Amino acid sequence: MKKSGLVLLPLLAVAITRAQLRVAVVGGVHSSSVNESNNLPGWDSISNNYSARTGVHFGFMADLPASPTSKIYFQPGIVFYNKGRKYESPYDSVGDVKSFTASQFINYIDVPLNVVFKYPLKKKNKLLIGAGPYLSFFYNGKEKTETLFNTGGYESTETDDLPVGKNPGQYKTVNYGINALAGIEFGRWFLTANYSHGFGDFYTSSYDGHLNHQVIGGTIGIFIGKAVEMGPKDQDKDGITDDVDACPEEPGTAATHGCPDKDADGIADKDDQCPTEPGLVSNHGCPIRDKDNDGVTDDLDKCPDIAGIAKYNGCPVPDSDKDGVNDEEDKCPTVAGVARYNGCPVPDTDNDGLNDEEDKCPTVAGIKENNGCPEIKQEIIEKVNFAARRIQFEKAKAVLLPASLKVLDDVAEIFKQNLDLKLSIEGHTSSEGSQETNMKLSRERADVVKDYLISKGIDRNRLRAEGFGPNKPLNEGKSPAEMALNRRVELKLSNQ
């Protein structure tokens, strides 16, 4: 038995928002025939010997409206179908054969994909008209022949293991065609007349021919269970689905995106500072008041708790900001400042919280810990520190080893990409040798690093080199390993 089409059956997936899905059990009887055209000689006389097969069909069908109020429905299904044909040919009594009969019965799993229009009738009945394509998957079948001889003899052949494939004499696993239906729906029941016609050859003949299924029948069905809601849910039943409801468990309004609004002012209670009094969005949901009774409402009053005058936006005269500069002379009357800036605060041009008099980078936003200059990215600091640890010289000389050039090239590239950076190059030695020699060597090594970076296109004004000799050791320098650590060049970044 060949069932290669069954693995494709779970292919139905529907995405229609907020629709009521119903499932029905369907069944019925039908007449199945085969439309065949070929180039066989005498086919016109032979074709009359073929007749239709009576069969049954049964399965399941889904019923899904395009929208909650739509008359258009999508009806996919999975239905078992008997298809095929019969053949009968009587012979003259003169010959040996009295009659010959044959049957070609094939069973399929059909997947109809119909679009149905439901026209309302009286008593909630509906007229159904629909059509759509279908896919048909080979399930099994049987071929049988019977020969009756004039001598009274009888001969029969039968096979129920039909060959499947695309070669001559084989049945195709997948077929396709079109459906049409018309009928009536009454409550949970419906009755339809059905027609389907195959477009693809379901069988590959050994001669030049085309074979297509054709089915005419009737179907009765009943919807089972309750309709299943498809699409987003609405837990609080406020008409706003959970996928767009800001408060899915509390009934609300569309104006507040599904959240409660007790005072109906269009501001959700969770955002309303006065949830029981209608107010304004500009006043956080509260009504406009004048707490100090100075004739200037609180939404306009810059001193709502102190009586003032309209000329000073509800603040008292003469020094609203208490900065020692009266409002008539104060260019920033509502912000405390200093006299040298006409009553305004010391400017903070880059708005980084550090005024221009204290800010070493007044036009670039930075941080207080870096005197108002931007914080250098940790990634850059780590790269430069990594490079510094790999700068090496010939022993007791200010000559860079070749391996040091690559890391200094990386430092140069960083400086080309970050034009605000500056670098302090510090040379250090161990305590071996004389103080004078170590000081000279550390300065020369720092200068060598500086000169190399300048040769790579870095402005010398961004670089500072200094030698500290053995004066800033990292450790006591007692062992060879400790002394090696003290012999180093440090690269210290700044942007000030």
C-alpha positions as a printed Julia matrix, in Angstrom:
496×3 Matrix{Float64}:
   0.0     0.0     0.0
   1.35    3.41   -0.98
   0.61    6.33    1.37
   3.29    8.82    0.4
   0.86   11.75    0.35
  -0.16   11.46    4.0
   2.89   13.29    5.37
   1.7    16.49    3.69
  -1.74   16.64    5.29
  -0.94   18.89    8.33
  -0.3    21.88    6.03
  -3.35   24.03    6.85
  -2.53   27.25    8.72
  -4.92   30.22    8.93
  -4.16   33.78   10.16
  -7.39   35.81   10.18
  -7.73   38.27   13.06
 -10.45   37.75   15.69
 -12.45   35.15   13.75
 -14.66   32.35   15.1
 -13.35   28.99   13.9
 -15.82   26.1    13.66
 -15.07   22.5    12.74
 -17.54   20.19   11.01
 -17.74   16.46   10.33
 -18.72   15.89    6.69
 -19.73   12.89    4.61
 -21.69   11.93    1.54
 -21.98    9.92   -1.67
 -20.84   10.78   -5.14
 -20.32    9.58   -8.67
 -16.7     9.5    -9.82
 -15.6     9.25  -13.42
 -12.44    9.71  -15.49
 -12.13   12.14  -18.38
  -9.66   10.53  -20.78
  -8.31   11.79  -24.08
  -5.77    9.84  -26.17
  -4.61    8.93  -29.68
  -5.68    5.27  -29.6
  -7.41    4.04  -32.79
 -11.12    3.39  -32.28
 -11.18    5.22  -28.96
 -14.56    6.81  -29.7
 -16.23    3.39  -29.72
 -14.21    2.08  -26.77
 -14.84    5.12  -24.53
 -18.56    4.33  -24.31
 -17.71    1.15  -22.38
 -16.42    3.19  -19.42
 -18.85    4.23  -16.68
 -18.73    6.12  -13.39
 -17.96    4.62  -10.0
 -20.26    5.29   -7.04
 -18.29    6.14   -3.94
 -18.37    7.76   -0.54
 -16.43   10.58    1.06
 -15.99   11.65    4.68
 -13.71   13.83    6.75
 -13.44   17.2     8.45
 -13.92   20.8     7.36
 -13.03   24.12    9.03
 -15.22   27.22    8.75
 -13.51   30.59    9.3
 -15.02   34.02    8.5
 -12.81   36.72    7.0
 -13.96   39.0     9.85
 -16.55   38.85   12.66
 -19.23   40.37   10.38
 -18.11   39.0     7.01
 -20.26   36.86    4.69
 -17.08   35.44    3.12
 -15.71   32.27    4.72
 -12.6    30.2     4.22
 -13.33   26.45    4.35
 -10.27   24.2     4.23
 -10.8    20.5     4.81
  -9.34   17.01    4.93
 -11.65   14.47    3.2
 -11.26   10.81    2.22
 -12.55   10.18   -1.34
 -13.32    7.11   -3.49
 -12.46    7.87   -7.11
 -11.97    5.95  -10.35
 -14.1     4.25  -13.02
 -15.53    0.95  -14.33
 -15.32   -0.77  -17.72
 -17.66   -3.32  -19.29
 -17.48   -4.78  -22.82
 -19.82   -7.52  -24.13
 -18.56   -9.72  -26.99
 -20.29  -11.61  -29.81
 -21.26  -15.14  -28.92
 -19.2   -16.37  -31.88
 -15.89  -15.89  -30.11
 -14.5   -17.43  -26.95
 -15.11  -14.39  -24.7
 -18.63  -13.64  -23.64
 -17.93  -10.47  -21.59
 -15.07   -8.53  -20.07
 -15.33   -6.14  -17.07
 -12.68   -4.09  -15.26
 -12.54   -1.6   -12.43
  -9.96    1.07  -11.6
 -10.72    2.17   -8.05
  -8.38    4.73   -6.4
  -8.76    6.32   -2.96
  -7.41    9.76   -2.06
  -7.08   12.18    0.82
  -8.36   15.48   -0.6
  -7.49   18.9     0.86
 -10.07   21.37   -0.5
  -9.36   25.09    0.01
 -12.71   26.69   -0.69
 -13.9    30.27   -0.35
 -17.63   30.32    0.39
 -20.19   33.12    0.28
 -23.07   32.75    2.77
 -26.24   34.64    1.83
 -28.68   35.04    4.76
 -32.18   33.53    4.38
 -35.16   33.4     6.73
 -34.89   31.77   10.16
 -31.11   32.22   10.22
 -30.65   29.81    7.32
 -27.98   30.6     4.75
 -27.5    29.95    1.05
 -24.0    28.63    0.3
 -22.05   29.23   -2.92
 -18.35   28.54   -3.12
 -15.36   27.34   -5.06
 -11.62   26.84   -4.73
  -8.66   24.65   -5.57
  -7.89   21.3    -4.02
  -4.9    19.05   -3.53
  -5.36   15.29   -3.71
  -2.95   12.81   -2.11
  -2.87    9.15   -3.2
  -3.94    6.8    -0.38
  -4.5     3.34   -1.91
  -6.41    1.59   -4.66
  -7.35   -1.59   -6.45
  -7.45   -2.76  -10.07
  -9.6    -5.75  -11.03
 -10.53   -7.56  -14.28
 -13.13  -10.33  -14.88
 -13.44  -12.36  -18.09
 -16.48  -14.64  -18.74
 -16.06  -17.23  -21.52
 -18.81  -18.7   -23.68
 -17.78  -22.1   -22.43
 -18.84  -21.09  -18.95
 -15.29  -20.52  -17.79
 -14.31  -17.56  -15.64
 -11.03  -15.7   -15.19
 -10.23  -12.88  -12.72
  -7.17  -10.73  -11.82
  -6.89   -8.33   -8.89
  -4.16   -6.14   -7.37
  -4.4    -3.78   -4.41
  -0.74   -2.73   -4.38
  -0.82   -0.13   -7.11
   2.51    1.19   -8.38
   3.23    4.81   -7.47
   5.54    7.16   -9.32
   5.93    9.13  -12.53
   6.78    6.3   -14.94
   4.31    4.69  -17.38
   1.87    2.42  -15.59
   2.25    4.26  -12.26
  -0.12    6.45  -10.24
   1.02    9.93   -9.2
   1.12   10.65   -5.46
  -0.21   14.22   -5.76
  -3.04   15.51   -7.93
  -4.81   18.85   -8.06
  -7.96   20.46   -9.4
 -10.86   22.78   -8.64
 -14.0    22.44   -6.48
 -17.4    24.07   -6.68
 -20.31   23.79   -4.27
 -23.81   25.11   -3.66
 -26.21   24.36   -0.83
 -27.91   25.54    2.33
 -26.87   25.88    5.95
 -29.49   25.53    8.71
 -28.2    25.91   12.26
 -25.39   23.45   12.88
 -26.26   21.38    9.78
 -25.56   22.01    6.13
 -26.25   20.22    2.86
 -24.36   20.87   -0.39
 -24.05   19.64   -3.94
 -20.42   19.25   -4.95
 -18.44   19.15   -8.17
 -14.72   18.72   -8.64
 -12.56   18.44  -11.71
  -8.92   17.39  -11.78
  -6.4    19.28  -13.87
  -3.38   17.05  -13.49
  -2.98   13.5   -14.89
  -3.41   11.13  -11.97
  -1.98    8.19  -13.98
   0.92    7.96  -16.45
  -0.27    5.8   -19.35
   1.99    3.87  -21.7
   0.36    5.64  -24.65
  -0.13    9.33  -25.4
  -3.13   10.16  -23.23
  -4.48   12.33  -20.41
  -6.59   11.06  -17.48
  -8.38   13.45  -15.09
 -10.78   12.75  -12.22
 -14.29   14.21  -12.17
 -16.63   13.93   -9.17
 -20.29   14.92   -8.75
 -22.02   14.3    -5.44
 -23.73   15.51   -2.33
 -22.41   16.25    1.16
 -24.06   16.58    4.54
 -22.2    18.02    7.5
 -22.6    19.07   11.12
 -20.52   21.55   13.12
 -19.18   20.01   16.32
 -18.3    21.64   19.63
 -18.11   25.36   20.24
 -16.59   27.94   17.94
 -12.95   28.64   18.77
 -11.85   32.27   18.83
  -8.87   32.88   16.53
  -6.48   35.79   16.82
  -5.66   38.05   19.8
  -7.64   37.58   23.03
  -9.52   40.21   25.02
  -9.29   39.1    28.66
 -11.09   42.1    30.16
 -13.81   42.15   27.46
 -13.42   45.88   26.85
 -13.33   45.54   23.07
  -9.58   46.15   22.89
  -7.54   43.04   22.16
  -4.71   42.11   24.5
  -2.03   42.68   21.87
  -2.79   46.44   21.9
  -4.3    46.72   25.42
  -1.95   48.47   27.89
  -4.08   47.09   30.76
  -5.25   43.67   29.46
  -6.77   42.56   32.8
  -8.73   45.78   33.53
 -11.56   47.1    31.35
 -10.74   50.49   29.85
 -11.37   52.75   26.88
  -9.82   53.11   23.46
  -8.73   56.66   24.33
  -6.57   55.33   27.17
  -5.33   52.26   25.24
  -7.52   49.86   27.23
  -6.77   51.24   30.72
  -9.37   52.44   33.27
 -10.26   56.16   33.33
 -12.6    56.9    36.27
 -13.01   60.62   35.58
 -13.33   60.13   31.78
 -10.82   62.86   31.02
  -8.93   60.75   28.47
  -6.01   60.15   30.86
  -5.55   56.64   32.23
  -5.88   56.39   36.02
  -2.33   55.03   36.28
  -1.03   58.27   34.73
  -3.61   60.62   36.29
  -2.52   62.53   39.4
  -6.2    63.4    40.01
  -7.97   60.17   38.9
 -11.38   61.2    40.3
 -11.4    64.75   38.89
 -11.46   65.53   35.15
  -8.33   67.46   34.21
  -5.87   68.27   31.47
  -2.97   66.33   30.03
  -0.79   69.42   30.44
  -1.62   69.42   34.17
  -1.08   65.66   34.69
  -4.79   64.97   34.7
  -5.66   67.55   37.34
  -7.94   70.57   36.87
  -6.35   74.0    36.65
  -6.24   75.71   40.07
  -4.84   78.86   41.67
  -3.62   77.74   45.08
  -2.15   81.11   46.13
  -5.16   83.13   44.84
  -2.96   85.65   43.07
  -4.97   85.63   39.86
  -2.43   83.48   37.99
  -3.51   79.85   37.52
  -1.15   77.12   38.66
  -0.42   75.93   35.1
   1.04   79.37   34.38
   2.21   80.27   37.89
   5.92   79.69   38.38
   5.45   80.26   42.11
   2.11   78.47   42.67
   2.47   78.38   46.49
   3.46   82.05   46.87
   1.19   84.96   45.86
   2.7    87.07   43.1
   1.73   89.16   40.09
   1.16   88.34   36.43
   4.11   90.48   35.35
   6.41   87.99   37.07
   4.4    84.86   36.09
   2.83   84.59   39.52
   6.07   85.09   41.46
   6.57   87.98   43.92
   8.57   91.1    43.18
  11.36   91.97   43.03
  13.66   88.92   43.11
  11.89   85.76   42.17
  15.03   83.62   42.12
  16.58   85.14   45.28
  19.92   85.65   43.61
  20.41   89.26   44.69
  19.56   90.68   41.25
  16.05   92.07   41.0
  13.74   90.94   38.25
  13.88   94.28   36.4
  17.64   93.81   35.88
  17.8    90.05   35.95
  18.13   88.49   32.49
  17.29   85.13   34.08
  14.61   86.16   36.6
  13.42   82.64   37.37
  16.88   81.06   37.7
  19.34   82.0    40.43
  22.54   83.43   38.99
  25.39   85.86   39.67
  25.75   89.57   39.08
  28.66   89.29   36.6
  26.33   87.36   34.29
  23.39   89.78   34.77
  21.59   87.48   37.19
  22.02   84.34   35.11
  23.95   81.28   36.25
  27.47   80.75   35.05
  26.92   79.26   31.56
  27.26   75.58   30.87
  27.65   75.67   27.1
  27.89   71.92   26.63
  25.16   71.12   29.24
  27.29   68.57   31.03
  26.6    69.88   34.56
  29.93   71.68   34.93
  29.91   75.44   34.28
  32.24   77.01   31.75
  34.49   78.54   34.42
  35.33   75.1    35.79
  35.01   73.12   32.54
  38.28   72.42   30.72
  36.27   71.33   27.67
  33.45   73.94   27.75
  32.13   73.19   24.26
  32.14   69.39   24.51
  29.93   67.52   27.01
  31.95   65.53   29.5
  32.01   64.34   33.1
  32.87   66.09   36.35
  35.56   63.51   37.22
  37.39   64.46   34.01
  37.05   68.24   34.58
  34.15   68.48   32.14
  35.87   66.64   29.31
  34.41   63.45   27.79
  35.28   60.18   29.41
  37.74   58.24   27.33
  36.23   54.95   26.22
  37.42   52.02   28.31
  38.0    50.07   25.1
  40.54   52.69   23.92
  42.27   52.8    27.32
  42.64   49.03   27.31
  44.04   48.99   23.77
  46.63   51.67   24.6
  47.6    49.94   27.87
  47.92   46.69   25.98
  50.23   48.4    23.47
  52.33   49.98   26.25
  53.02   46.61   27.83
  54.43   45.35   24.54
  56.85   48.19   23.78
  60.37   46.74   23.91
  63.87   48.13   23.33
  67.3    46.75   22.71
  69.05   46.12   26.0
  70.31   49.34   27.63
  69.5    51.29   24.44
  66.79   53.61   23.2
  66.22   51.51   20.08
  62.76   50.0    19.47
  62.6    46.33   18.69
  60.72   45.47   15.46
  57.87   43.84   17.43
  57.18   47.22   19.08
  56.46   48.98   15.78
  53.23   47.08   15.15
  51.73   47.99   18.53
  52.76   51.65   18.07
  51.11   51.6    14.63
  47.89   50.53   16.39
  48.27   53.46   18.83
  48.77   55.86   15.91
  45.61   54.56   14.23
  43.63   55.11   17.45
  44.85   58.74   17.57
  43.89   59.3    13.93
  40.36   58.14   14.7
  40.08   60.13   17.97
  41.38   63.63   17.31
  40.6    64.9    20.82
  43.05   62.52   22.51
  46.45   63.52   23.91
  49.21   61.23   25.15
  51.79   61.42   27.9
  54.71   59.05   27.22
  56.57   58.13   30.39
  59.87   56.22   30.36
  60.92   54.17   33.43
  63.97   52.05   34.3
  65.01   49.67   37.05
  67.48   50.71   39.77
  70.41   49.0    38.07
  73.16   51.38   37.02
  73.66   55.01   37.94
  70.85   57.51   38.48
  72.18   59.77   35.73
  72.37   56.94   33.18
  68.88   55.69   34.01
  67.36   59.18   33.79
  68.97   59.74   30.38
  67.89   56.3    29.07
  64.28   56.73   30.23
  64.03   60.18   28.56
  65.53   58.89   25.34
  63.2    55.92   25.21
  60.15   58.15   25.78
  61.42   60.48   23.01
  61.9    57.54   20.62
  58.26   56.49   21.09
  57.13   60.09   20.61
  59.21   60.52   17.44
  57.84   57.27   16.0
  54.24   58.38   16.51
  55.06   61.76   14.93
  56.5    59.9    11.94
  53.14   58.18   11.6
  51.31   61.48   11.21
  50.4    62.31   14.82
  50.64   66.05   15.67
  53.58   66.59   18.07
  51.42   69.03   20.08
  49.3    66.07   21.14
  52.3    64.21   22.54
  54.44   64.78   25.64
  57.49   62.65   26.52
  59.13   62.48   29.92
  61.69   60.19   31.62
  61.47   59.22   35.29
  64.41   56.79   35.49
  64.08   54.5    38.52
  62.06   57.04   40.56
  58.63   55.4    40.08
  59.16   51.63   40.45
  56.24   49.2    40.4
  57.9    47.01   43.03
  61.03   46.75   45.21
  63.14   45.57   42.25
  65.02   42.91   44.16
  64.66   40.02   41.75
  65.41   39.99   37.99
  61.67   39.56   37.3
  60.79   42.58   39.42
  63.48   44.7    37.78
  62.18   43.67   34.34
  58.71   44.92   35.3
  60.16   48.27   36.38
  61.78   48.76   32.96
  58.79   50.01   30.99
  57.13   52.76   28.99
  53.7    53.95   30.16
  51.18   55.59   27.8
  48.73   57.83   29.65
  45.73   59.19   27.76
  43.92   62.48   28.29
  41.61   64.77   26.34
  42.18   68.01   28.28
